[in-house]
Amino acid sequence: MSNCSEKKPTFAVVVAGVVIKKEDKYLLVQESQEKCYGKWNPPAGKVDEGDSIEKTAVKEAKEESGFDVELVRKIGIYQEKATDAVKHVFEAKIIGGEISFPEDEILDVKWFSIDEVKAMAEKDELREKFIIDVIAEMEAE
């Protein structure tokens, strides 16, 4: 018989991000990390110990895009496989700032129409599949 207390707990990585829509376009950032180089993603990042998910979403939007945002609502929580990060996604609106980004982390920041995002999904240019689902959900409202 095994002793349950001998097993070390495993913790999922938690990520928080924002989807920003302005004038029928969505803001995406182009990643420079080696594992996802050149892929497009909403501004997002890992939740650090001691930070809330909401605080991280706002902080990552500022760090990766230059925009100050206010969270409007939580869109959903996404995780495809147990080994994937748990992604909390919020709709956000811009309340200040302008496009600026750390060039060691981000290659570019641009606005895309829903059709452009769909085309990027078909060409495997998005970091993850769920991004198109989130944007489609926002379009449906």
N, C-alpha and C positions, 0 to 999 in steps of 0.2 A: 504494500500500500504506500502510495506516495504522500508526502507531506505538502499540502497546498502552500504553506508558508515559505517553502523553499524557493518557489518560483519568484523571480523578480518581475515586478509589474512592468508592462510596456506602456509607453505614452505616445499618443499620436501627435504629430506636428500640427499645430493649429495656425491657419493663415486667415487674414482678414483683408478684404478688398472692396473697392467701390466701382460701380458702373455709373458713369456720368453721361447724361444725354443733354445736348444743347442744340437747338435748331435742327432737330431730326438727325443729328450726328452723334456718334459715340466716341469717347476718348479712350484710346489704347496706347500703351507704351510698348516699345520694342526692346526686348530683353538682350542683355549682353553676356549673361552667364553662359558658360561653356555648354551646359546640359540642354539649354533651350535658346541658343544663340540665334538672333534674328526673328524669333517668334514674337507675336503680338499678344498682349494680355491686358486686362484692366489693371490699374494701379493696385498693388497688393503686396503683402509681406507677412513674415512670420510674427506671431504674437509673442512678445518677450515676457518672461516671468515678471509678474507685478503689474503688467499693463492689461487693460480690458480689451476685449475684441473690438469694441466701438472706437476706443482711443487709437488702437493700431490702424484701423481702417482710415481714420482721418489723418493720422500721421503719415501713413504710406502714400496717400493721395498727394499730400504736400511734398514729401521727399521725392517722389517719382515723377510728378507732373508740374509742380510749382503752384498748384491751385489750393487755396483754402476752401474746404468743403464743409457742408453740414449734411449729416445723414438724414435721409427722408424716411426710409423704411428698410427693414431687412427683407431681402428678396428670397434668400434660402441658404441652406447648408448643403454642400456638395462633397461627395467622396465616392469615387468609383470602386476602388479596392481597399481592403483593410490596411494595406501598406502605404496608401496615398495620404497626403495631408488632408485634414478636415478644413474645407474652405467656407468661410462665412462671407456672404456677398451682400452688400448694401447698395441701395440706390442713393446717390448723393447729388447735391446741387452745389454749384460754385458760388461762393460768397466773397471771393477775393483772389488776388494773385494773378499770375500770368505764366505761360508755359516756360518752364526752366527745369532742368533735370541734371542729375549727377552723371557725367559722361563715362565714368568708370562702371556704372551699373546699367544705364539705359542708353540705347543707341539713338532713339528718336521718340517723339510724342506727337501723335496726329489724331485728327478727327476723321471718322469714317461713317458713311451711310450704312444702313442695314444691308443693302445689296452688296456693298464692298466687303462688309464683314462676312456675309454668306460666301462670297467668292474666295475670301481668304480661308474660310473653313474648308472649302472644296480643295484648295491647293495645299492644305496642311500647313498654313502659315500662322495658325493660332496656337498658343501654348497648350491649351486643353480643349477638349470637345465641349465641355459644359458651357463655355463662353457664349456660343451661338444660342444655346437653350435659354440662358439668362436674358440675352438681348431680345430674342423672340418673345419671351414672356413679357418684357417691358413694352414691346411693340403691340402686343395683343390688348393692352389696357387702354 
